[in-house]
Amino acid sequence: MKRNLIAVLIIGVILVLGWRYVDPNRLLADVYYVKVPSAEMATNVSDGYRYDLIGYDEERKKRPLAITTPSLLPEGDYLKVYVREENPEVTDYERVNALEVPEQLKEEQEGDDSESSFP
């Protein structure tokens, strides 16, 4: 009985600590890479700016994505974005160094600068 109580308490502490350090916006999300276009591509919305972009995953699959930010992003930065399966809205993002972006994706994104937003 005492062992069961200790086991339940340990599992509870692990779950609470794990949830504290796990970002739910990144949990079970797909990872895509995008290059931030010029500021003219951003749409002014009530809670900041919205970018409609095409993201590339590690297998070179393309997907339309939407990022809403409180301020304009620096043009030309690479972002690693996290997005749920069927929702085009990005749940979280982080800036990454150009060296972290797979070379094939950099080449495609640099070639697609004129087509980086939705039609």
Secondary structure, DSSP 8 states (H G I E B T S, - for coil): -HHHHHHHHHHHHHHHHHHHHS-TTTTT-EEEEEE---GGG-EEETTEEEEEEEEE-TT--EEEEEEEESS---TT-EEEEEE-SS--BEEEEEEE-TTTS-HHHHHHHHHTGGG-S--
